[in-house]
Amino acid sequence: MDEHGDETLVGMIQTGEDSAEAFARLLERSQPVLRARAEAALRRQGKGGALAREDFLQEGMLGFLSAVSSYRPGRGASFRTYLSVCVNHRMISALRRGAKMAEYAELPQDFSAMDPQDIFSAMEGTRQVMEAIQTQLTPLERGVMERYLAGERYEAIAREMGLAPKAVDNALQRVRRKLKQFL
């Protein structure tokens, strides 16, 4: 299998020919790109950001899956270039969602009018919600929720994540059920 180039491996995956072995080999070859993009996104986010290295690696993997399913040879770009663009778009979207999540978690700058107990309660509530999002939701549910909160429509979320619109709706219903106790 080593004699095959990336484009050949993608073709094998898309046609189902020896796809498990081709997928494993292509994923192995793509790891340096995924790790480099995740590290760059982590640095760009800065300290205290809402997302962890694992979040960016998951986004990279989703970008990889998207690239594998949508790559079309003969359009002027190698698979490696196309992969890099797909993963980069995922990282940028994750950074934007992370920034929005951080905005929701911020407390007002003027604490002078707030009771210390109110400040503590708000901080604790925010911490519990963020922890619940990370521990109670699956990666798919988090991805759907983040896109939905960013204002994307069901159809756009479904296209971007390779899902049916009904699967997006089902994921959002599960998110609501799981987070209801924390909100």
VOTORGU-516833 format. One record per residue: chain; x, y, z of N, C-alpha, C in turn; residue number from 1. Coordinates in steps of 0.1 Angstrom, whole numbers. Layout:
BEGIN
+-------+-------+-------+-------+-------+-------+-------+-------+-------+-------+-----+
: chain :  n.xx :  n.yy :  n.zz : ca.xx : ca.yy : ca.zz :  c.xx :  c.yy :  c.zz :   n :
+-------+-------+-------+-------+-------+-------+-------+-------+-------+-------+-----+
:     A :     X :     Y :     Z :     X :     Y :     Z :     X :     Y :     Z : NUM :
...
+-------+-------+-------+-------+-------+-------+-------+-------+-------+-------+-----+
END
This chain:
BEGIN
+-------+-------+-------+-------+-------+-------+-------+-------+-------+-------+-----+
: chain :  n.xx :  n.yy :  n.zz : ca.xx : ca.yy : ca.zz :  c.xx :  c.yy :  c.zz :   n :
+-------+-------+-------+-------+-------+-------+-------+-------+-------+-------+-----+
:     A :     8 :   -12 :     0 :     0 :     0 :     0 :     9 :    13 :     0 :   1 :
:     A :    21 :    12 :     4 :    30 :    24 :     5 :    33 :    30 :    -9 :   2 :
:     A :    31 :    22 :   -19 :    34 :    27 :   -32 :    23 :    37 :   -37 :   3 :
:     A :    12 :    37 :   -31 :     1 :    46 :   -35 :     3 :    60 :   -30 :   4 :
:     A :    -1 :    70 :   -38 :    -1 :    84 :   -34 :   -13 :    87 :   -26 :   5 :
:     A :   -14 :    99 :   -21 :   -26 :   103 :   -13 :   -38 :   103 :   -22 :   6 :
:     A :   -37 :   108 :   -34 :   -49 :   109 :   -43 :   -54 :    95 :   -46 :   7 :
:     A :   -45 :    85 :   -48 :   -49 :    71 :   -50 :   -56 :    66 :   -38 :   8 :
:     A :   -51 :    68 :   -26 :   -57 :    64 :   -14 :   -71 :    70 :   -12 :   9 :
:     A :   -73 :    82 :   -15 :   -86 :    89 :   -14 :   -96 :    82 :   -23 :  10 :
:     A :   -91 :    80 :   -36 :  -100 :    73 :   -45 :  -104 :    59 :   -41 :  11 :
:     A :   -94 :    52 :   -35 :   -98 :    38 :   -29 :  -108 :    39 :   -18 :  12 :
:     A :  -107 :    49 :   -10 :  -116 :    51 :     1 :  -130 :    55 :    -4 :  13 :
:     A :  -130 :    64 :   -14 :  -143 :    68 :   -19 :  -150 :    57 :   -27 :  14 :
:     A :  -143 :    48 :   -33 :  -149 :    37 :   -40 :  -151 :    25 :   -32 :  15 :
:     A :  -146 :    24 :   -20 :  -147 :    13 :   -11 :  -137 :     2 :   -14 :  16 :
:     A :  -128 :     4 :   -23 :  -118 :    -6 :   -27 :  -107 :    -6 :   -16 :  17 :
:     A :  -106 :   -17 :    -8 :   -95 :   -18 :     2 :   -96 :    -5 :    11 :  18 :
:     A :  -108 :     0 :    14 :  -109 :    13 :    20 :  -104 :    13 :    35 :  19 :
:     A :  -105 :     3 :    42 :  -100 :     4 :    56 :   -85 :     5 :    57 :  20 :
:     A :   -78 :    -2 :    49 :   -64 :    -1 :    48 :   -59 :    12 :    42 :  21 :
:     A :   -66 :    17 :    32 :   -63 :    30 :    26 :   -66 :    41 :    35 :  22 :
:     A :   -77 :    40 :    43 :   -80 :    51 :    53 :   -70 :    51 :    63 :  23 :
:     A :   -66 :    40 :    69 :   -56 :    40 :    79 :   -42 :    46 :    74 :  24 :
:     A :   -39 :    42 :    62 :   -26 :    47 :    57 :   -27 :    63 :    54 :  25 :
:     A :   -38 :    67 :    49 :   -39 :    81 :    46 :   -40 :    89 :    59 :  26 :
:     A :   -47 :    84 :    69 :   -47 :    91 :    82 :   -34 :    92 :    88 :  27 :
:     A :   -26 :    81 :    87 :   -12 :    81 :    92 :    -4 :    92 :    85 :  28 :
:     A :    -5 :    92 :    72 :     3 :   102 :    64 :    -2 :   117 :    68 :  29 :
:     A :   -14 :   118 :    72 :   -20 :   132 :    74 :   -18 :   137 :    88 :  30 :
:     A :   -13 :   128 :    97 :   -11 :   132 :   111 :    -3 :   145 :   113 :  31 :
:     A :     8 :   146 :   106 :    17 :   158 :   108 :     9 :   171 :   105 :  32 :
:     A :     1 :   170 :    94 :    -7 :   182 :    91 :   -18 :   185 :   102 :  33 :
:     A :   -24 :   175 :   107 :   -34 :   177 :   117 :   -28 :   182 :   130 :  34 :
:     A :   -17 :   176 :   134 :   -10 :   181 :   146 :    -5 :   195 :   145 :  35 :
:     A :     1 :   198 :   133 :     6 :   212 :   131 :    -5 :   222 :   132 :  36 :
:     A :   -16 :   219 :   125 :   -27 :   229 :   125 :   -33 :   230 :   139 :  37 :
:     A :   -34 :   219 :   146 :   -40 :   220 :   160 :   -31 :   229 :   169 :  38 :
:     A :   -18 :   227 :   168 :    -8 :   235 :   176 :    -9 :   249 :   172 :  39 :
:     A :   -10 :   252 :   159 :   -11 :   266 :   155 :   -24 :   273 :   160 :  40 :
:     A :   -35 :   265 :   160 :   -47 :   271 :   165 :   -46 :   273 :   180 :  41 :
:     A :   -40 :   264 :   187 :   -38 :   265 :   201 :   -30 :   278 :   205 :  42 :
:     A :   -19 :   280 :   197 :   -11 :   292 :   199 :   -19 :   305 :   196 :  43 :
:     A :   -27 :   304 :   185 :   -35 :   316 :   181 :   -45 :   319 :   191 :  44 :
:     A :   -51 :   309 :   197 :   -61 :   311 :   207 :   -55 :   318 :   220 :  45 :
:     A :   -43 :   314 :   223 :   -37 :   320 :   235 :   -41 :   314 :   248 :  46 :
:     A :   -34 :   318 :   259 :   -37 :   312 :   272 :   -51 :   316 :   277 :  47 :
:     A :   -57 :   307 :   284 :   -70 :   310 :   289 :   -81 :   308 :   279 :  48 :
:     A :   -78 :   303 :   267 :   -89 :   301 :   257 :   -99 :   290 :   261 :  49 :
:     A :  -110 :   290 :   254 :  -121 :   280 :   258 :  -118 :   266 :   253 :  50 :
:     A :  -109 :   264 :   243 :  -107 :   251 :   238 :   -93 :   245 :   241 :  51 :
:     A :   -93 :   232 :   243 :   -81 :   225 :   246 :   -75 :   219 :   234 :  52 :
:     A :   -63 :   214 :   235 :   -55 :   208 :   224 :   -64 :   196 :   218 :  53 :
:     A :   -70 :   188 :   226 :   -79 :   177 :   222 :   -90 :   182 :   213 :  54 :
:     A :   -96 :   194 :   217 :  -107 :   199 :   209 :  -102 :   203 :   195 :  55 :
:     A :   -90 :   209 :   194 :   -85 :   212 :   181 :   -81 :   199 :   173 :  56 :
:     A :   -76 :   189 :   180 :   -73 :   177 :   173 :   -86 :   170 :   167 :  57 :
:     A :   -97 :   171 :   175 :  -110 :   166 :   170 :  -114 :   174 :   158 :  58 :
:     A :  -113 :   187 :   159 :  -117 :   195 :   147 :  -108 :   192 :   135 :  59 :
:     A :   -95 :   189 :   137 :   -87 :   185 :   126 :   -91 :   172 :   120 :  60 :
:     A :   -96 :   163 :   129 :  -101 :   150 :   124 :  -113 :   152 :   116 :  61 :
:     A :  -122 :   160 :   120 :  -134 :   163 :   112 :  -131 :   170 :    99 :  62 :
:     A :  -120 :   178 :    99 :  -116 :   184 :    86 :  -110 :   173 :    77 :  63 :
:     A :  -103 :   164 :    83 :   -97 :   153 :    75 :  -109 :   145 :    69 :  64 :
:     A :  -119 :   141 :    77 :  -130 :   133 :    71 :  -137 :   141 :    60 :  65 :
:     A :  -139 :   154 :    62 :  -145 :   162 :    52 :  -137 :   162 :    39 :  66 :
:     A :  -124 :   164 :    41 :  -115 :   164 :    29 :  -115 :   151 :    22 :  67 :
:     A :  -115 :   140 :    29 :  -116 :   127 :    22 :  -129 :   125 :    15 :  68 :
:     A :  -140 :   129 :    20 :  -153 :   127 :    14 :  -155 :   136 :     2 :  69 :
:     A :  -149 :   148 :     3 :  -153 :   158 :    -8 :  -142 :   161 :   -18 :  70 :
:     A :  -130 :   155 :   -16 :  -119 :   158 :   -25 :  -122 :   152 :   -39 :  71 :
:     A :  -119 :   161 :   -49 :  -121 :   157 :   -63 :  -108 :   160 :   -70 :  72 :
:     A :  -101 :   149 :   -75 :   -89 :   151 :   -82 :   -91 :   159 :   -95 :  73 :
:     A :   -81 :   165 :  -100 :   -82 :   172 :  -113 :   -88 :   186 :  -112 :  74 :
:     A :   -89 :   191 :  -100 :   -94 :   205 :   -98 :   -83 :   214 :   -95 :  75 :
:     A :   -70 :   210 :   -97 :   -59 :   219 :   -96 :   -52 :   219 :   -82 :  76 :
:     A :   -57 :   211 :   -73 :   -50 :   210 :   -60 :   -47 :   196 :   -56 :  77 :
:     A :   -36 :   194 :   -50 :   -33 :   181 :   -45 :   -41 :   178 :   -32 :  78 :
:     A :   -42 :   165 :   -29 :   -50 :   162 :   -17 :   -44 :   169 :    -4 :  79 :
:     A :   -31 :   169 :    -4 :   -24 :   175 :     8 :   -28 :   190 :     9 :  80 :
:     A :   -28 :   197 :    -2 :   -32 :   211 :    -1 :   -47 :   212 :     3 :  81 :
:     A :   -55 :   204 :    -3 :   -70 :   204 :     0 :   -72 :   201 :    14 :  82 :
:     A :   -65 :   191 :    19 :   -66 :   187 :    33 :   -62 :   199 :    42 :  83 :
:     A :   -51 :   205 :    39 :   -47 :   217 :    47 :   -57 :   228 :    48 :  84 :
:     A :   -64 :   231 :    37 :   -74 :   241 :    36 :   -86 :   237 :    44 :  85 :
:     A :   -91 :   224 :    43 :  -102 :   219 :    50 :  -100 :   220 :    65 :  86 :
:     A :   -88 :   215 :    70 :   -85 :   215 :    84 :   -83 :   229 :    89 :  87 :
:     A :   -77 :   238 :    81 :   -76 :   252 :    85 :   -89 :   258 :    87 :  88 :
:     A :   -99 :   256 :    78 :  -112 :   261 :    80 :  -119 :   256 :    93 :  89 :
:     A :  -117 :   244 :    96 :  -122 :   238 :   108 :  -116 :   245 :   120 :  90 :
:     A :  -103 :   248 :   120 :   -97 :   254 :   131 :  -101 :   268 :   133 :  91 :
:     A :  -103 :   276 :   122 :  -108 :   289 :   123 :  -122 :   290 :   129 :  92 :
:     A :  -131 :   280 :   124 :  -144 :   280 :   129 :  -144 :   276 :   144 :  93 :
:     A :  -135 :   267 :   148 :  -134 :   264 :   163 :  -129 :   276 :   171 :  94 :
:     A :  -120 :   283 :   165 :  -115 :   295 :   173 :  -126 :   305 :   174 :  95 :
:     A :  -134 :   307 :   164 :  -146 :   316 :   165 :  -156 :   311 :   175 :  96 :
:     A :  -159 :   298 :   175 :  -168 :   293 :   185 :  -163 :   294 :   199 :  97 :
:     A :  -150 :   291 :   200 :  -143 :   292 :   213 :  -144 :   307 :   219 :  98 :
:     A :  -142 :   316 :   210 :  -143 :   330 :   214 :  -157 :   334 :   218 :  99 :
:     A :  -167 :   328 :   211 :  -181 :   331 :   215 :  -184 :   325 :   228 : 100 :
:     A :  -179 :   312 :   230 :  -182 :   305 :   243 :  -175 :   313 :   255 : 101 :
:     A :  -163 :   319 :   252 :  -157 :   327 :   263 :  -164 :   339 :   266 : 102 :
:     A :  -170 :   345 :   255 :  -179 :   358 :   257 :  -190 :   355 :   266 : 103 :
:     A :  -197 :   343 :   264 :  -208 :   340 :   272 :  -204 :   337 :   287 : 104 :
:     A :  -192 :   333 :   289 :  -187 :   329 :   302 :  -182 :   341 :   310 : 105 :
:     A :  -180 :   352 :   303 :  -174 :   364 :   310 :  -184 :   371 :   319 : 106 :
:     A :  -179 :   376 :   330 :  -187 :   383 :   340 :  -185 :   398 :   336 : 107 :
:     A :  -195 :   407 :   341 :  -194 :   421 :   338 :  -181 :   426 :   344 : 108 :
:     A :  -175 :   437 :   338 :  -163 :   443 :   343 :  -165 :   451 :   356 : 109 :
:     A :  -177 :   456 :   358 :  -179 :   464 :   370 :  -186 :   456 :   381 : 110 :
:     A :  -178 :   451 :   390 :  -183 :   443 :   401 :  -188 :   451 :   413 : 111 :
:     A :  -186 :   464 :   413 :  -189 :   472 :   425 :  -203 :   471 :   429 : 112 :
:     A :  -212 :   470 :   419 :  -226 :   470 :   422 :  -231 :   455 :   425 : 113 :
:     A :  -223 :   445 :   424 :  -227 :   432 :   426 :  -223 :   427 :   440 : 114 :
:     A :  -232 :   419 :   445 :  -230 :   412 :   458 :  -219 :   401 :   456 : 115 :
:     A :  -210 :   399 :   465 :  -200 :   389 :   463 :  -206 :   375 :   461 : 116 :
:     A :  -217 :   372 :   468 :  -223 :   359 :   466 :  -229 :   357 :   452 : 117 :
:     A :  -234 :   368 :   446 :  -239 :   368 :   432 :  -227 :   365 :   422 : 118 :
:     A :  -216 :   372 :   425 :  -204 :   370 :   416 :  -200 :   355 :   417 : 119 :
:     A :  -199 :   350 :   429 :  -195 :   336 :   431 :  -205 :   326 :   424 : 120 :
:     A :  -218 :   329 :   426 :  -228 :   320 :   420 :  -227 :   320 :   405 : 121 :
:     A :  -225 :   332 :   399 :  -224 :   333 :   384 :  -212 :   326 :   379 : 122 :
:     A :  -201 :   327 :   386 :  -189 :   320 :   382 :  -190 :   305 :   383 : 123 :
:     A :  -196 :   300 :   394 :  -198 :   286 :   396 :  -208 :   280 :   386 : 124 :
:     A :  -219 :   288 :   383 :  -228 :   283 :   373 :  -222 :   282 :   359 : 125 :
:     A :  -214 :   292 :   356 :  -207 :   291 :   343 :  -197 :   279 :   342 : 126 :
:     A :  -190 :   277 :   353 :  -181 :   266 :   354 :  -188 :   253 :   352 : 127 :
:     A :  -200 :   251 :   358 :  -207 :   239 :   357 :  -213 :   237 :   343 : 128 :
:     A :  -217 :   247 :   337 :  -222 :   246 :   323 :  -211 :   242 :   314 : 129 :
:     A :  -199 :   248 :   315 :  -188 :   245 :   306 :  -183 :   231 :   309 : 130 :
:     A :  -183 :   227 :   321 :  -179 :   213 :   324 :  -189 :   203 :   319 : 131 :
:     A :  -202 :   206 :   320 :  -212 :   197 :   314 :  -211 :   196 :   299 : 132 :
:     A :  -208 :   207 :   293 :  -206 :   207 :   278 :  -195 :   197 :   274 : 133 :
:     A :  -184 :   198 :   282 :  -172 :   190 :   279 :  -174 :   175 :   283 : 134 :
:     A :  -181 :   172 :   294 :  -182 :   159 :   298 :  -195 :   151 :   295 : 135 :
:     A :  -206 :   159 :   293 :  -219 :   152 :   290 :  -222 :   151 :   276 : 136 :
:     A :  -216 :   159 :   267 :  -220 :   159 :   253 :  -209 :   151 :   245 : 137 :
:     A :  -214 :   145 :   235 :  -205 :   138 :   226 :  -198 :   148 :   217 : 138 :
:     A :  -187 :   145 :   210 :  -181 :   154 :   201 :  -191 :   159 :   190 : 139 :
:     A :  -200 :   150 :   185 :  -210 :   153 :   175 :  -219 :   163 :   181 : 140 :
:     A :  -224 :   161 :   193 :  -234 :   170 :   199 :  -228 :   184 :   202 : 141 :
:     A :  -215 :   184 :   206 :  -208 :   197 :   208 :  -207 :   204 :   195 : 142 :
:     A :  -203 :   197 :   185 :  -201 :   203 :   172 :  -214 :   209 :   167 : 143 :
:     A :  -225 :   202 :   168 :  -238 :   207 :   163 :  -242 :   219 :   171 : 144 :
:     A :  -241 :   218 :   185 :  -245 :   229 :   193 :  -237 :   241 :   191 : 145 :
:     A :  -224 :   240 :   189 :  -215 :   252 :   186 :  -219 :   259 :   173 : 146 :
:     A :  -222 :   251 :   163 :  -226 :   257 :   150 :  -240 :   263 :   151 : 147 :
:     A :  -249 :   257 :   158 :  -262 :   262 :   160 :  -261 :   275 :   168 : 148 :
:     A :  -253 :   276 :   179 :  -252 :   288 :   186 :  -245 :   299 :   178 : 149 :
:     A :  -237 :   295 :   168 :  -230 :   305 :   160 :  -240 :   310 :   149 : 150 :
:     A :  -252 :   305 :   149 :  -262 :   311 :   140 :  -264 :   303 :   127 : 151 :
:     A :  -258 :   291 :   126 :  -259 :   283 :   114 :  -273 :   276 :   114 : 152 :
:     A :  -278 :   275 :   102 :  -291 :   268 :   100 :  -288 :   252 :   100 : 153 :
:     A :  -299 :   245 :   102 :  -298 :   230 :   103 :  -292 :   225 :    90 : 154 :
:     A :  -296 :   230 :    78 :  -291 :   225 :    66 :  -276 :   227 :    64 : 155 :
:     A :  -272 :   239 :    68 :  -257 :   242 :    67 :  -249 :   233 :    76 : 156 :
:     A :  -254 :   231 :    88 :  -247 :   223 :    98 :  -247 :   208 :    93 : 157 :
:     A :  -258 :   204 :    87 :  -258 :   190 :    82 :  -248 :   188 :    70 : 158 :
:     A :  -248 :   198 :    61 :  -238 :   197 :    50 :  -224 :   197 :    55 : 159 :
:     A :  -221 :   206 :    64 :  -207 :   208 :    69 :  -202 :   195 :    77 : 160 :
:     A :  -212 :   189 :    84 :  -208 :   178 :    92 :  -211 :   164 :    86 : 161 :
:     A :  -216 :   164 :    74 :  -219 :   152 :    67 :  -231 :   144 :    73 : 162 :
:     A :  -241 :   152 :    78 :  -252 :   145 :    84 :  -265 :   149 :    77 : 163 :
:     A :  -276 :   142 :    80 :  -289 :   145 :    76 :  -295 :   156 :    85 : 164 :
:     A :  -303 :   165 :    79 :  -309 :   176 :    88 :  -316 :   170 :   100 : 165 :
:     A :  -322 :   158 :    99 :  -329 :   152 :   110 :  -319 :   148 :   121 : 166 :
:     A :  -307 :   144 :   117 :  -297 :   140 :   127 :  -292 :   152 :   134 : 167 :
:     A :  -292 :   164 :   128 :  -288 :   176 :   134 :  -299 :   180 :   145 : 168 :
:     A :  -312 :   178 :   141 :  -323 :   181 :   150 :  -322 :   172 :   162 : 169 :
:     A :  -320 :   159 :   159 :  -319 :   149 :   170 :  -308 :   152 :   180 : 170 :
:     A :  -296 :   156 :   174 :  -285 :   160 :   183 :  -288 :   172 :   192 : 171 :
:     A :  -295 :   182 :   186 :  -298 :   194 :   194 :  -309 :   190 :   205 : 172 :
:     A :  -318 :   181 :   202 :  -327 :   177 :   212 :  -320 :   170 :   224 : 173 :
:     A :  -310 :   161 :   220 :  -302 :   155 :   231 :  -294 :   165 :   239 : 174 :
:     A :  -289 :   175 :   232 :  -281 :   186 :   239 :  -291 :   193 :   249 : 175 :
:     A :  -302 :   197 :   245 :  -312 :   203 :   253 :  -315 :   195 :   266 : 176 :
:     A :  -318 :   182 :   263 :  -321 :   173 :   274 :  -310 :   172 :   284 : 177 :
:     A :  -298 :   170 :   279 :  -286 :   168 :   288 :  -282 :   181 :   296 : 178 :
:     A :  -284 :   193 :   289 :  -280 :   205 :   296 :  -291 :   212 :   304 : 179 :
:     A :  -303 :   207 :   303 :  -314 :   213 :   309 :  -312 :   215 :   324 : 180 :
:     A :  -307 :   205 :   331 :  -304 :   206 :   345 :  -294 :   217 :   349 : 181 :
:     A :  -286 :   221 :   340 :  -275 :   231 :   343 :  -279 :   245 :   339 : 182 :
:     A :  -289 :   247 :   332 :  -293 :   260 :   327 :  -305 :   266 :   335 : 183 :
+-------+-------+-------+-------+-------+-------+-------+-------+-------+-------+-----+
END
